[in-house]
Amino acid sequence: MEAAESRELLMRGLAALGVDAAPAAAEAVLRHLDLVRTWNERMNLTAITDEREMIVKHALDSAAGLTVLQLGPGQRVLDVGTGAGFPGVVWKCLVPEIDLVLLESLQKRCRFLEEVGESVVRPMGGPGSYQVVWGRAEDQGRVAAHRERYDVVTARAVAELRVLAEYCLPFVRVGGAFLALKGPALGAELSAARGAIAKLGGEVAEVRELALPEGGLQRSLVLVRKVAPTPKLYPRKAGVPAKSPL
């Protein structure tokens, strides 16, 4: 695709979602996608490499999360198991004022995310910070610097909702929110997760189903409010949540 076509597709899709974006923000999103494609030749970042598909299935899919969140200056946001930086980097490009932390368990992906910080985020300027943390959610969720310190925690394509709640809710401050970006077949998964969410101090506040613009897939957004502290027992040791979901 020509650069102008890519910009037009992205801006049109963002407008369809109702997400405001300055031209500079859209350019930053496209630079991020370019880096993903370049680094994907060296490591496994994504199976989607077609430019149009990346805009729709990665950038617009990530931006869809902003339809249920009101992100603003000074908010601390954590993206758990961020991989190539979706949705966190897209959010940072569109709302530069947030303080973003990306949590990733693979060190080589952390190196990629640090390059994103240098090549995409830093040139944008603005007051919001950007940090990459190497580690597993089960371990970092017990670290005082991270436990219940975030206004918003998110995750995309990481695990089923019961497991995801144990990974993410320990990071959310009471009064904050956890947003899970999920696929269309959510009914049984959500029903199975409600008990775990409650046990971890959360409460399902909203479930929004939407179709991504430009012929994209159906998506489900699950917004969970943190209404009580997470018991000290959680998260359990690394590997346990996935093997024995709550």
SVG drawing of the C-alpha trace seen along z (x, -y; Angstrom):
<svg xmlns="http://www.w3.org/2000/svg" viewBox="-23 -17 40 45">
<polyline fill="none" stroke="black" stroke-width="0.4" points="0.0,0.0 1.1,-3.6 1.7,-5.6 -1.2,-7.9 -3.5,-4.9 -2.3,-3.5 -2.9,-6.8 -6.4,-7.1 -7.4,-3.6 -6.2,-4.1 -7.8,-7.5 -11.1,-6.2 -11.1,-3.2 -10.4,-5.3 -13.2,-7.7 -15.6,-4.8 -14.7,-3.7 -15.2,-7.2 -11.6,-7.5 -10.1,-10.9 -6.6,-10.9 -4.3,-13.7 -2.4,-13.1 0.9,-12.9 -0.7,-10.2 -1.7,-8.2 1.8,-8.5 3.2,-7.1 0.9,-4.1 2.0,-3.4 5.7,-3.7 5.1,-1.1 3.6,1.2 6.5,0.7 8.9,1.7 6.9,4.8 7.2,5.8 10.9,5.1 11.7,7.0 9.3,9.8 12.0,10.9 14.3,11.7 11.8,12.9 8.2,14.1 6.2,11.0 3.1,11.6 1.6,14.0 -0.1,11.1 2.2,9.3 0.0,7.8 -0.1,4.0 -3.9,3.6 -4.5,6.6 -2.1,5.2 -3.9,1.8 -7.3,3.5 -6.4,6.5 -3.7,4.9 -4.0,1.1 -7.8,0.8 -8.4,3.8 -6.1,2.2 -7.8,-1.2 -11.2,0.4 -10.3,0.6 -10.4,-3.2 -14.2,-3.1 -14.8,-1.9 -12.0,-3.7 -11.4,-7.4 -7.6,-7.6 -6.0,-10.9 -2.9,-12.7 -1.0,-11.0 -3.0,-7.7 -0.8,-4.7 -1.5,-2.0 -0.1,1.5 -0.2,3.9 0.3,7.5 1.9,9.9 2.1,7.1 4.1,9.1 4.6,6.6 3.0,3.8 -0.7,4.4 -2.7,2.7 -0.4,0.6 1.8,-1.1 -1.2,-2.0 -2.9,-3.6 0.3,-5.5 0.5,-6.8 -3.1,-8.0 -3.0,-9.3 0.7,-10.3 0.0,-11.7 -0.5,-8.3 2.3,-6.7 2.6,-3.3 4.3,-0.2 4.7,2.8 5.1,6.2 6.6,9.0 8.1,12.3 10.4,12.8 13.6,10.8 14.0,10.5 10.6,8.9 11.5,6.5 14.5,5.4 12.0,4.7 9.7,2.7 12.7,0.6 13.4,-0.2 9.8,-1.2 10.3,-3.6 13.3,-5.1 12.0,-5.3 8.3,-5.9 7.4,-7.1 10.3,-9.4 10.0,-11.5 6.4,-12.2 7.4,-14.1 4.8,-14.9 4.7,-14.4 3.7,-10.7 6.4,-8.1 7.1,-4.7 8.7,-1.7 9.4,1.9 9.5,4.5 10.8,8.0 9.0,10.7 6.0,12.9 2.7,11.5 2.6,14.0 6.0,12.7 5.6,9.0 2.1,9.0 3.7,9.6 6.2,6.8 5.3,3.7 6.2,1.3 3.6,2.8 1.0,4.4 -2.3,2.4 -0.5,-0.6 -2.2,-1.0 -5.3,-2.9 -5.8,-0.7 -4.5,2.8 -5.1,4.5 -4.3,7.7 -5.0,8.9 -4.7,12.5 -3.0,13.8 -5.2,16.4 -8.8,17.3 -10.5,14.8 -10.2,16.8 -6.5,17.0 -6.3,13.4 -8.1,12.1 -5.5,13.6 -2.7,12.2 -4.1,8.7 -6.3,7.8 -3.5,7.9 -1.9,4.9 -5.1,2.7 -5.6,0.2 -9.0,0.3 -11.2,-2.0 -9.2,-1.2 -10.1,1.0 -9.0,4.1 -9.9,4.3 -9.7,7.6 -9.8,7.6 -11.4,10.8 -12.8,12.6 -16.5,13.0 -17.3,16.3 -17.3,15.0 -20.5,16.3 -19.2,19.4 -15.8,18.0 -17.3,15.0 -19.7,17.1 -16.8,19.3 -14.7,16.3 -17.2,14.3 -16.3,16.3 -12.6,15.8 -13.1,12.1 -15.0,11.6 -12.5,13.6 -9.7,11.3 -11.6,8.1 -13.2,7.3 -16.7,6.8 -17.8,6.9 -18.9,3.4 -19.5,3.7 -19.3,6.1 -19.3,4.5 -19.4,6.4 -18.4,4.7 -17.3,5.3 -14.0,3.8 -14.2,1.2 -13.1,2.0 -14.4,5.5 -12.6,6.6 -13.6,9.3 -16.2,9.3 -14.6,8.4 -15.7,8.4 -14.4,5.9 -14.8,6.9 -14.4,4.0 -13.8,5.0 -13.8,2.6 -11.6,3.2 -13.9,2.9 -11.8,4.6 -8.1,5.4 -6.8,8.7 -6.2,11.2 -2.5,11.8 -2.7,15.4 -3.0,14.1 -1.4,14.3 -0.3,17.9 3.2,19.1 4.2,18.9 2.4,21.4 -0.3,22.3 -3.0,20.0 -2.9,21.5 -2.8,25.1 -5.5,24.7 -7.7,21.7 -9.8,20.3"/>
</svg>
